[in-house]
Amino acid sequence: TIPKLASCKMIMIKPFLLTAVAPAFLNTSRRSIFPAAMSTSSSVNAPGGDQECDTPAAVIFLHGLGDTPAGWSSLQRKLPSLRPNLGKNVHYVFPPAPTIGISVNGGMQMPGWFDLYDWPIGVGVKDDKEGKIKAAIQIEETVEKLEKEMDIPPSRIVVGGFSQGGAVALLTAYHRRTEGKVPFAGCVCLSGWLTLKEDLNVTEEVAKSTPLFWAHGEYDDKVLFEQQAHGVGVLKEHGVKVEERSYPMGHESDYDEIDAMAEFLEKVLFPSSS
């Protein structure tokens, strides 16, 4: 819905929710592995005999503002149905955002990775640096648990997200993989935006090892479409390999986007099969 002006002239917005894909694909059957995240391993089998398929991998996917891990948990079934390799020894982790006050919503408490001060979200919006760093640290702790408890290194992990989740995924994959840290296998940003640009310093190893899939709706009136071209341009200047897609839709997702995402995930996690 279009933001409405309240009587006190405070902008009230509808939380960023996935409405186009999740209800159709929803599968709520999952088991808890980590206290701070939900993790599943799909039951769809990939073709045998591929050493890559026998090496554990993980996809960490972050939901958007006002949503929960259940909003995107259907990916654990949908992605393997599109690319069978993504169904064998691939663990799907859906971390929950904390409940925080959102300034642009009058301080309303809701699940969110960081605060928002401007609406809509165009290039040049104010950053909640402290909140974003806290969110990235939460994801890094999930990565550490995957490596410690399931023997999945960062080089076999793709971090991604939708809207706010996509913004945190970019921050985690590029800003914070400093010298000495193992780069991720890839990053996915759906309808998100590049934050803390003044702090961006992509190492040569990360630029070479962590390709990005960025998809965005051309009619997005929440996280404006201009954010994709701007963010992609900045990251390319830092040497990041970017696959960018746009679709005739708003702040949402659809089948074609998820299919392209599945293709990207297969390429970065199972390059010999693509």
N, C-alpha and C positions, 0 to 999 in steps of 0.2 A: 504494500500500500504506500501511497505518497505521504511523506511526513506531514502532520497537521500541526497547526499552531495553537497551543493551549491558551487559556484565558490569561495566564501569567506570562505569555509569550515565550514559553519554554518549548523547544522542539521535542516532540515525542515521536519516537521511531519504533517500528516493528523490528524485533530481533531478527538477525540474519539466520534464516532457517532454510534448510534444504527441503523444497516442496515438490520438486519435479521427479526425483529419482527414488529417494528412500522409501516412500510408502509402497511402491510397486515391488521393490526388491527385498523388503525388510525381512530379516531372519534374526530373531532374537535369541537363538540358541548359541550360547557362548560360555566359556569357563574362565574364571578369574585366575591369572597367573601372578600378576604383580599387584600390590596394594594400591598403587597409583595409576594403574592402567588395566585395560581389558585386552586380553590376547587370545587368539584362536589359531588353530592350524586347520586349514580347509581339508575336507574329506574327499575332494575331487582329486583323482590320481592323474599325474602327468605320465607321458610315455616313459618307459624304463630305459636304463642303459646310459643315461646322460649324467656324467659326473657332477655337472652343475646342479642338476635336480636333486642330487643326493647331499649337497652342501646346504645346510640350513640358511634361510634368508628371512628377512622381516620387512613388513611395510607398516610404518607408524603413520596413522592418519588422524589429523586434528580437526574437530568440528568447529563450527562457527559460533558467533555470539548468540546466546539464548538457547542453544541446542545442547544435546547430550551425546555421549558416544553412540547411543542407539540410533541416532539420526544417520550415521554412516556405516554402521556395522554390517549392513547388507553387502558391502564391498567384498567381504570374506567369501561370499557365495558368487556374486556377480562376476568378479574378475577371473576366477578360475573357469567359469562357464564360457568366457570369451577367449581366454588363453590358458589351456590346460596346464601349462608349465607353472602357472601361478597357484596351482592347487596342491603341489607336492612339496612338503617341507618348507612352505612359506607361512610364517606366522603373522597374523594381522593384529595390530595393537591400536586401540582407540582410547587414548588418554582422556580423562575428564578435566575440563577447565574448572578452576575454583569459582565460587560465587562471589562476585564483587559488585560494587556500585559503579554504574555507568553514568558519567557526568552529562553526556548529551541526552540522557533519558532521565534527567532530574535526580540522579543518584540511585535510581531503581536497582535493586539487587537482582542479579541474574548470572548464569554461567558465562564467563568471559575470560579471555586470556590476558586482556589488558584494558585500560580505560580508553574511552573515546571522547574527544573534545570538540570535534567538528563534524558537520553533516551537510551534504553527503561527503564521502571520503574521496577527495580528489588529490591531485599532486600538490604537495605543500602543506598537508594537514599537520597539526601539532602531534608530536610523539609522546606517548607515556613510556619513557625510556626505562624507568624502574620496573614497571609492570611487564614490559616485553622481555627484559633480561630474566626476570623471575620465571616467566613462561618457558623461555629457552632452557633455563637450568632444569626445570621439571622434565623436559623432553630428554635432556642429556642424562638425567638420572635413569630414565627409562631405557636409554641406549646402554648404559652401564650394566643394568640388570639383565638385559638381553644377552650381553656378552658374558657376564659372570654366570648366570643361571642356565642359559641355553646355548652357550658357545657360539653366538652369532656376532661376528665382528662388525664394526661400522661399515666396512667395505662391502658388506652383504645386506645393508639396511638402506631403504629408501624412506625419507621423511617427507610427508606432504600434508596438505590440509586445504580446507575451504574457507574463504573469506578471512576472518581473523586467524583461523588455523593456518591458512596459506601464508600469511604474513609472518607468523612464528616459525613456520617451516623454513622460509627463506632465511630468516635471522639465524636459525640453528645450523643450517647447512653451509652458509657462506660467511657471515660475520664472525662466527664463533669457532670455526674449525681452523684455529691458528696453527702456526708452525709446531710440528711435533704431534698433532692430533691426526688420527687416521680419517681421511675423507669418507663421506657417505657414497653409496653406489649411485645415488641420484636424488633428485628433489622434485616434488610436484606442487604446483601452486594453482588452485582453481579459484578464480574470482578474488584473488588476494592482492596484496600490494607490498612494495619494497619499503621497509622502514629503516630508521636510523642510518640514512645514507651517508651522513658525515662520518660515521664510524666504520664504514665498509672498507675492508682491506682483504681481498680474496687472495690467498696464497696461490702460487703457481701450481702446486700439487692439487689443491682443491679445484681450481679452474679446469685442470686437465681430467680429473677423476670423477667429478660430480656434475653430470649434465642435468639440465632443468627442463621440465615440461610445464609450460604455463598456458592455461586456457582461460578464456574470459568471455562473458556475454557482451555483445556489441551494444545492447540496450540497457546495460546495468546502470540503474539510477542510485545505487547505494555505494558500492565501490566502483567508481566511474571507470569506463572503458579506457580512458586516457592513462590509467595507472599501468596497464599492461605494456603499452609502447614505451612509457617512461622507464619502468623497472627493467624491462628486457634490454633497453638501450644501455642503461647503466651497467648491468651485469655483463653484457657483451663487451663493453669497454674494459672490463676486468678479466676478459678472456674466457668467460663461462660459455659453454656450448648450450644454446637454448633452442628448444622446439616449441614454437608458439602457435596456438590455434585460437580462432575466434568463432563464435556461433551466434546466430540471430536469436538471442534470448536475453532475459534480464539477469537478475542476481539469483541464479539457479544453476542446475545442471541438467543434462539430458543424455540419452543413450549414446549419441555420436561422440560426445566428450568422454564418457566413461570408456568407450571402445578404444579411443585414441590413447587414453591414459593406460589402458591394459597393454596396448602395443608397446608403449614406452617402457613400462615396467618389465615386460618380457625382454626387451632389448638390453636393459641395463643389468638385469639379474641373471639372464640366460642368453648372453650374446651369441653363443655358438648355435642356438636354436632359431635365432631370428634371421 
